Amino acid sequence: MRFDRHREIWEHLGQVDPDWAVITQPDRRFRGWEQDLAAFYRSGDNAVDELLRLLPARPAGIALDWGAGTGRLTFALARRFDRVIGVDVSRSMLATAADRMAKFGIRNVELVHLDDYRPDGRCDLVLSQFVLQHLPTTAAVRTTLEAMVESLSPRGQLAVEALGHIYTWRARLEPRVRLHQALRALRLPVGLLYPHLRLSGIASRPVPPQYVCQVFRERGLIVTTHARETPDYGYVRYVARFNTV
């Protein structure tokens, strides 16, 4: 049930406000990013460059973007790799990404729905940003991390950023998320909750860094972490690779 609700939220947001669901900047709500897509995708370029700078070696070849959304990071990777695979849980977001690929002339990206993706151990880079924190259960986090590892080539590298800590009570309690859940339990339609009541339903739960590192190490990876702090949140960037020495 929790994963069904998770899918419902992201499918609906992909239909009504897809780019804002990727970057929830207040002044860009209600399709505001569509007025400046250059800025939206430029932010993806900057994010990819920051994550790539953490890697011990600059990869090339095939990259996987886990949580592709509308292509914010995917399109940036397409300018840096021969081939890119973008995986997402929302078919509506992938449809937007596909439309923009055609518009922008991007031809080296394959978009795949999560249900259809099969790890094949050929990716030179697996990258994911701000995805793990939205997953509804610890089991879903483990399944996702393991699929990322199974996607890596023997000398591939993995770069993941996720929420690791919450420092304020309001951010921890997420009252608007709880209200969304309560109203949805009363069977109010998701289309009424957002955009009309401004209740997106996007939940952000911290993923314990020790848990992420444990899963990677169980699968034979060497992992290092890099902290990034804001007043409300602590984010962790994970860089991992197989121990091939």
C-alpha positions in Angstrom: 0.0 0.0 0.0 2.8 2.5 0.9 4.6 1.9 -2.3 1.3 2.2 -4.3 0.8 5.6 -2.7 4.4 6.5 -3.5 3.9 5.7 -7.1 0.5 7.6 -7.2 2.1 10.8 -5.9 5.0 10.8 -8.4 2.7 9.8 -11.3 0.3 12.6 -10.5 3.0 15.2 -10.0 4.6 14.1 -13.3 1.3 15.1 -14.9 0.6 18.4 -13.2 3.9 19.9 -12.1 6.8 17.7 -13.1 9.8 20.0 -12.9 8.8 21.5 -9.6 8.5 18.0 -8.2 12.2 17.5 -9.2 13.3 20.8 -7.7 10.7 22.1 -5.2 11.7 25.7 -5.3 8.7 27.7 -4.0 8.6 30.3 -6.7 8.6 27.7 -9.4 5.5 25.9 -8.2 2.7 25.4 -10.8 4.9 24.8 -13.8 7.1 27.8 -13.1 10.2 26.0 -14.3 8.7 25.8 -17.8 9.3 29.5 -18.1 13.0 29.0 -17.8 14.0 25.5 -18.7 17.5 26.6 -19.4 18.0 27.4 -15.7 16.4 24.0 -14.7 18.7 22.0 -16.9 21.7 24.2 -16.0 21.2 23.2 -12.4 21.5 19.6 -13.5 24.8 20.4 -15.2 26.1 21.9 -12.0 24.9 19.0 -9.9 26.5 16.4 -12.2 29.8 18.3 -12.3 29.9 18.5 -8.5 29.3 14.8 -8.1 31.8 13.9 -10.8 34.5 15.9 -9.0 34.2 13.6 -6.0 35.1 10.5 -8.1 38.7 9.2 -8.0 38.7 8.8 -11.8 36.6 10.5 -14.5 34.4 7.7 -16.0 33.3 7.4 -19.6 31.1 5.0 -21.6 27.7 4.2 -20.1 26.0 6.2 -17.3 22.8 5.4 -15.4 20.7 8.1 -13.8 18.5 6.5 -11.1 15.5 8.8 -10.6 15.7 10.5 -14.0 12.5 12.5 -13.6 12.3 15.0 -16.5 15.9 14.6 -17.4 17.6 17.3 -15.2 20.7 15.1 -14.6 20.1 12.7 -17.5 20.6 15.3 -20.2 23.7 16.6 -18.4 25.1 13.1 -18.4 24.2 12.8 -22.1 26.8 15.5 -22.9 29.5 13.7 -21.0 28.9 10.0 -21.8 28.5 7.9 -24.9 25.2 6.4 -23.7 22.9 7.2 -20.8 20.1 5.2 -19.2 17.4 7.1 -17.3 15.3 5.1 -14.8 12.2 6.5 -13.0 9.1 5.3 -11.2 6.9 7.9 -13.0 5.8 7.2 -16.5 4.4 10.8 -16.9 7.8 12.3 -16.0 9.6 10.0 -18.4 7.1 11.1 -21.1 8.0 14.7 -20.5 11.7 13.8 -20.7 11.2 11.9 -24.0 9.4 14.9 -25.5 12.2 17.2 -24.5 14.8 14.8 -25.8 13.2 15.1 -29.2 13.0 18.8 -28.9 16.7 19.2 -27.8 18.0 16.6 -30.3 19.3 14.2 -27.7 19.8 10.8 -29.2 22.0 8.9 -26.8 19.6 8.4 -23.9 17.3 5.4 -23.2 14.5 6.1 -20.8 13.2 3.1 -18.8 10.4 2.7 -16.3 11.5 1.2 -13.0 9.3 -1.9 -13.6 11.0 -2.6 -16.9 14.6 -2.0 -15.8 17.0 -5.0 -15.5 20.5 -4.4 -14.2 23.1 -5.8 -16.5 26.4 -4.9 -14.9 27.6 -2.6 -17.8 27.4 0.9 -16.4 30.6 2.9 -15.9 28.8 5.3 -13.7 25.6 5.0 -11.6 24.4 8.4 -10.4 21.4 9.3 -8.2 20.5 12.5 -6.4 17.7 13.1 -3.9 15.9 9.8 -4.6 16.5 7.5 -1.6 14.9 10.0 0.8 11.6 9.7 -1.0 11.3 5.9 -0.9 8.6 4.7 1.4 10.3 1.9 3.3 13.8 0.7 4.3 13.2 -2.4 2.2 12.7 -0.2 -0.9 16.0 1.7 -0.1 17.9 -1.6 0.1 16.3 -2.9 -3.2 17.2 0.3 -4.9 20.8 0.3 -3.7 21.3 -3.3 -4.6 19.9 -2.7 -8.1 22.4 0.3 -8.5 25.3 -2.0 -7.5 24.1 -4.7 -9.9 24.2 -2.1 -12.7 27.9 -1.3 -12.2 30.6 -2.7 -14.4 33.6 -4.3 -12.5 35.4 -1.0 -12.7 32.4 1.3 -12.6 31.8 4.0 -10.0 28.7 5.0 -8.1 27.8 8.6 -6.9 24.7 9.0 -4.8 23.4 12.0 -2.8 20.6 11.6 -0.2 19.2 13.1 2.9 21.0 11.8 5.9 19.9 13.9 8.8 17.0 16.3 9.8 17.8 19.0 12.3 14.5 20.8 13.0 11.3 19.5 14.4 9.1 21.0 11.7 11.2 19.4 8.9 11.1 16.1 10.8 7.3 16.1 11.4 6.3 17.2 7.9 2.8 18.4 8.9 1.7 19.0 5.3 2.7 15.4 4.3 0.8 14.0 7.2 -2.2 16.1 6.2 -2.0 14.8 2.7 -1.9 11.2 4.0 -4.9 11.8 6.2 -7.0 13.4 3.5 -6.0 10.7 1.0 -7.1 8.0 3.5 -10.5 9.7 3.5 -10.4 9.2 -0.3 -10.1 12.8 -1.3 -8.8 12.7 -4.9 -5.1 13.3 -5.4 -6.0 16.0 -8.0 -7.7 18.0 -5.3 -4.8 17.8 -2.9 -2.4 19.1 -5.5 -2.5 21.6 -7.0 -5.7 23.0 -5.4 -4.8 22.5 -1.7 -1.0 22.7 -2.4 -0.4 19.3 -0.7 2.0 17.5 -2.9 2.5 14.5 -0.7 6.3 14.5 -1.2 7.8 13.0 1.9 11.6 13.2 2.7 12.8 10.7 5.3 16.5 10.6 6.3 18.4 7.5 5.2 21.0 6.6 7.9 24.4 6.9 6.3 25.6 3.9 8.2 22.9 1.8 6.6 23.7 3.0 3.1 27.4 2.2 3.7 26.5 -1.2 5.1 24.6 -2.2 2.0 27.4 -1.1 -0.3 30.0 -2.9 1.7 27.9 -6.1 1.9 28.0 -6.1 -1.9 31.8 -5.7 -2.0 32.1 -2.0 -2.6 34.6 0.5 -1.1 32.6 3.6 0.0 33.5 7.1 1.1 31.2 9.8 2.2 31.1 13.6 1.9 28.8 15.8 4.0 26.8 18.8 2.8 24.9 20.8 5.4 21.9 23.2 5.3 20.1 24.8 8.4 17.4 22.1 8.3 19.0 19.1 6.6 22.3 17.2 6.4 22.9 15.6 3.0 25.4 12.8 2.4 27.2 12.1 -0.9 28.4 8.5 -1.3 31.1 7.5 -3.7 31.6 3.8 -4.1 33.4 1.3 -6.3 34.3 -2.4 -6.3 37.5 -3.4 -4.6 39.3 -4.6 -7.6 42.8 -4.3 -6.2 
